[in-house]
Amino acid sequence: MGSHTDSTDALPNPFTPAGRAGLEAILAEPARAVIALDFDGTLAPIVPDPEQARAHPDAVGALAALAPKVAAVAVVTGRPAGVAVRYGGFAGVPGLEHLVVLGHYGAERWDAVSGTVSAPAPDPGVAAVRAELPGVLDGVGAWRGTWIEEKGRAVAVHTRRATDPQAAFEALREPLTELAARHGLIVEPGRLVLELRPPGMDKGVALLDYVREIDAASVLYAGDDLGDLPAYAAVDKLRTDGTPGLLVCSSGSEEVEELQKKADLVVKGPAGVVGLLSELAAQLS
């Protein structure tokens, strides 16, 4: 289990030797460090309606203070890249001129330099699943309280508003996995959400590709959810290959126990992540 920190007036000490080595490498050579962060639950508080999610009020300021001192800052999210940019307030911010948002688990990319999103054509399986989804929810008896989120290249079913959110989540896992498989998609479970999307991209693939593109000498990754486990695995792989890394868990609930166990450092939600970023920027001044 990672080390908890309530204080943002000093850099917390990672719980693991690998985490301490990662933090030391970032501080020693920040110009070759990549800071990569999930969006929902990490930079933005989790809210019942995902369309109301917005970055923590101090997140953009902390990122803008840190970004000029490191090789790159990347937001790695399951959301469409353009939506994350809008909800994060990342466009046109001094200090974030080189920010990159890897959306849809890396299938889309927004670069602050150009202000544009690049992406391949959507998978036809997503449209097929979208058409069948209401019938599947109805058949399971899980229509009431569940909510379908359109994500363009994916579709997500949220159970947070159901009478018994966890029971609805468990009841839907198998039928949605079967539906996804019929159309060549996979199911990505999260915090009371099941996302149906094309295989082949995950946060781990996106992060590895980006770290190699930048030729980074160290990496920090912060996440809060099961969807961040592939990114954690990517950092573990990088560490095995000789690139130090620091794994941060943004803890907001017991739903992330698996992530906390693998983390080098645990902070309290987006406020804790922002505090960590701010202190890192201050240490690098």
Secondary structure, DSSP 4 states (H G I P E B T S, - for coil): -PEEE---SSPPPPSSHHHHHHHHHHHH-GGGEEEEE-SBTTTB---SSGGG----TTHHHHHHHHGGGSSEEEEE-SS-HHHHHHHHT-TT-TT-TT-EEEEGGGTEEEETTTTEEE--PPPHHHHHHHHHHHHHHHHHT--TT-EEEE-SS-EEEE-TTSSSHHHHHHHHHHHHHHHHHHTT-EEEE-SSEEEEE-SS--HHHHHHHHHHHHT-SEEEEEE-SGGGHHHHHHHHHHHHTT--EEEEEEE-SGGGHHHHHH-SEEEEHHHHHHHHHHHHHHHT-
